[in-house]
Amino acid sequence: MYSVALLGATGLVGQKMLQILEEENFPIKTLKPLASEKSKGKKVCFKGEFLEVEEATENSFDDIDIVLASAGTEASLKFGPIAVQKGALFIDNSKAFRLDKETPLILVGVNDEDMKAHHGILANPNCSTSQIMPVLNALKKISPLKRLIVSTYQATSGAGSEAVSELYENTKAALQGEKFTSKKFKKPIAFNVLPQIDTFCENGYTGEEMKVVFETRKILHLSDDFPISCTAVRVPVDTGHSEALSIEFEAPICPQKAIEVLSQTSGVIVQDMIDAYDYPTPLEAAGKNPVYVGRIRKDIAFENGLCLWCVADNLRIGAALNAVRIAQKAVEMGLVKKHLYPKLLRK
Ligand SMILES: NC(=O)c1ccc[n+]([C@@H]2O[C@H](COP(=O)([O-])OP(=O)(O)OC[C@H]3O[C@@H](n4cnc5c(N)ncnc54)[C@H](OP(=O)(O)O)[C@@H]3O)[C@@H](O)[C@H]2O)c1
């Protein structure tokens, strides 16, 4: 049994983690919900019991075995090393440590062995990267990957609770013909699509797009110059990210073979009967654990190419579910042990 702290317990991912810890019956001895000062004293529900939220401070991690963190980059940078110093395993949903060479970036079922190299912190990938990992990992066993082009259609819940509220408030205002000032997004999200997620980088791509590039290479052990290009777009959807992939392989790969392999891949469901108009949509994927794949077809723009459509719940496989699975896997692999973090503890 483990003492678990939930850093960011009042947020969208934190709330989902509470639900999934309960669904999975994770072996919890004590559960400590943490958030910012503004949430101090609020209550969160776990297994029918109301637990009081504490303000996260340096002292919050005494006697904690596992921290599940979803409180943003700043909070993770501040509290991650402190928690590890105190002997906790810090499983992080933010981008703070994802590309750090000493921090394994894990999508459970894809690169579990990488977890063994951890020094107290294990990172959870960005939601747009997470859901395509089981799919690409399965397909690259048929033939090595040569090039990847990704277009995302991302739900507002990927940007936190305030973004979801803005979707509903903006939509309501638009329907009632009222003026609305966007706060979370740069332009109206209601009845619109926004080709910007995160800030712009020097190369003209956004931070979100470059996360897909760098995180995919790291998780799948691809070379540092493996060609990946991504366009990330926010759409007026509550929950569930959709992604169109164009994948080039070293050798020819027929759609039927891809369907066969993906159908046998754990955590992936093929939903591809176009004659019956059966393909995945975010509305149907929301609230569910699997990654759904459809519209699997030959890419007519590449010699050995495949196109497909991939949909999943961004709050589950894209965040909370994978974080809880990392904790479960760490327990299973015997990696939740204070003496395993020598490097950070020595500092
Ligand atoms: N949403 C997704 O699909 C998704 C997917 C992958 C990764 N992530 C990442 O997960 C993190 C949280 O996302 P979210 O969607 O849950 O955001 P959110 O709904 O805005 O929630 C943020 C949470 O962090 C807490 N927090 C903020 N600053 C804090 C601080 N200084 N100290 C302690 N707690 C603090 C907030 O507490 P208060 O309520 O007290 O402010 C709240 O509980 C982000 O890093 C995000 O990039 C999100």
The ligand as an SDF file (V2000), in Angstrom:
LIG
                    3D

 48 52  0  0  0  0  0  0  0  0999 V2000
   -5.7040   18.5480  -19.9180 N   0  0  0  0  0  0  0  0  0  0  0  0
   -5.0240   17.6350  -20.5990 C   0  0  0  0  0  0  0  0  0  0  0  0
   -5.5480   16.9540  -21.5050 O   0  0  0  0  0  0  0  0  0  0  0  0
   -3.5820   17.4030  -20.2930 C   0  0  0  0  0  0  0  0  0  0  0  0
   -2.9330   16.3680  -20.9370 C   0  0  0  0  0  0  0  0  0  0  0  0
   -1.5860   16.1240  -20.6700 C   0  0  0  0  0  0  0  0  0  0  0  0
   -0.9510   16.9320  -19.7710 C   0  0  0  0  0  0  0  0  0  0  0  0
   -1.6040   17.9490  -19.1510 N   0  0  0  0  0  0  0  0  0  0  0  0
   -0.8530   18.7710  -18.2250 C   0  0  0  0  0  0  0  0  0  0  0  0
   -1.3510   18.5610  -16.9030 O   0  0  0  0  0  0  0  0  0  0  0  0
   -1.2320   19.7740  -16.1410 C   0  0  0  0  0  0  0  0  0  0  0  0
   -2.5850   20.1530  -15.5650 C   0  0  0  0  0  0  0  0  0  0  0  0
   -3.5390   20.2590  -16.5830 O   0  0  0  0  0  0  0  0  0  0  0  0
   -5.0950   20.4710  -16.2840 P   0  0  0  0  0  0  0  0  0  0  0  0
   -5.7340   20.3590  -17.5930 O   0  0  0  0  0  0  0  0  0  0  0  0
   -5.5550   19.6120  -15.1670 O   0  0  0  0  0  0  0  0  0  0  0  0
   -5.1030   22.0110  -15.7950 O   0  0  0  0  0  0  0  0  0  0  0  0
   -6.1610   22.7640  -14.8480 P   0  0  0  0  0  0  0  0  0  0  0  0
   -7.5220   22.2030  -14.9980 O   0  0  0  0  0  0  0  0  0  0  0  0
   -5.9590   24.2100  -15.1190 O   0  0  0  0  0  0  0  0  0  0  0  0
   -5.6520   22.4350  -13.3510 O   0  0  0  0  0  0  0  0  0  0  0  0
   -4.4280   22.8840  -12.8360 C   0  0  0  0  0  0  0  0  0  0  0  0
   -4.2150   22.3320  -11.4480 C   0  0  0  0  0  0  0  0  0  0  0  0
   -2.9080   22.7210  -10.9820 O   0  0  0  0  0  0  0  0  0  0  0  0
   -3.0390   23.3760   -9.7250 C   0  0  0  0  0  0  0  0  0  0  0  0
   -1.9710   24.3570   -9.5760 N   0  0  0  0  0  0  0  0  0  0  0  0
   -1.6610   25.3710  -10.3990 C   0  0  0  0  0  0  0  0  0  0  0  0
   -0.5750   26.0440   -9.9220 N   0  0  0  0  0  0  0  0  0  0  0  0
   -0.2130   25.4330   -8.7830 C   0  0  0  0  0  0  0  0  0  0  0  0
    0.8120   25.6370   -7.8240 C   0  0  0  0  0  0  0  0  0  0  0  0
    1.7030   26.6300   -7.9590 N   0  0  0  0  0  0  0  0  0  0  0  0
    0.8870   24.8160   -6.7600 N   0  0  0  0  0  0  0  0  0  0  0  0
    0.0150   23.8040   -6.6050 C   0  0  0  0  0  0  0  0  0  0  0  0
   -0.9880   23.5490   -7.4780 N   0  0  0  0  0  0  0  0  0  0  0  0
   -1.0990   24.3500   -8.5420 C   0  0  0  0  0  0  0  0  0  0  0  0
   -4.4110   23.9850   -9.7720 C   0  0  0  0  0  0  0  0  0  0  0  0
   -4.8260   24.2920   -8.4520 O   0  0  0  0  0  0  0  0  0  0  0  0
   -5.9050   25.4790   -8.1810 P   0  0  0  0  0  0  0  0  0  0  0  0
   -7.2330   24.8990   -8.5340 O   0  0  0  0  0  0  0  0  0  0  0  0
   -5.7330   25.7290   -6.7270 O   0  0  0  0  0  0  0  0  0  0  0  0
   -5.4950   26.6270   -9.0330 O   0  0  0  0  0  0  0  0  0  0  0  0
   -5.1970   22.8420  -10.4090 C   0  0  0  0  0  0  0  0  0  0  0  0
   -5.4540   21.8390   -9.4440 O   0  0  0  0  0  0  0  0  0  0  0  0
   -0.6120   20.7900  -17.0890 C   0  0  0  0  0  0  0  0  0  0  0  0
    0.7900   20.7820  -16.9280 O   0  0  0  0  0  0  0  0  0  0  0  0
   -0.9720   20.2570  -18.4520 C   0  0  0  0  0  0  0  0  0  0  0  0
   -0.0780   20.6850  -19.4580 O   0  0  0  0  0  0  0  0  0  0  0  0
   -2.8990   18.1990  -19.3830 C   0  0  0  0  0  0  0  0  0  0  0  0
  1  2  1  0
  2  3  2  0
  2  4  1  0
  4  5  1  0
  4 48  2  0
  5  6  2  0
  6  7  1  0
  7  8  2  0
  8  9  1  0
  8 48  1  0
  9 10  1  0
  9 46  1  0
 10 11  1  0
 11 12  1  0
 11 44  1  0
 12 13  1  0
 13 14  1  0
 14 15  2  0
 14 16  1  0
 14 17  1  0
 17 18  1  0
 18 19  2  0
 18 20  1  0
 18 21  1  0
 21 22  1  0
 22 23  1  0
 23 24  1  0
 23 42  1  0
 24 25  1  0
 25 26  1  0
 25 36  1  0
 26 27  1  0
 26 35  1  0
 27 28  2  0
 28 29  1  0
 29 30  1  0
 29 35  2  0
 30 31  1  0
 30 32  2  0
 32 33  1  0
 33 34  2  0
 34 35  1  0
 36 37  1  0
 36 42  1  0
 37 38  1  0
 38 39  2  0
 38 40  1  0
 38 41  1  0
 42 43  1  0
 44 45  1  0
 44 46  1  0
 46 47  1  0
M  CHG  2   8   1  16  -1
M  END
$$$$
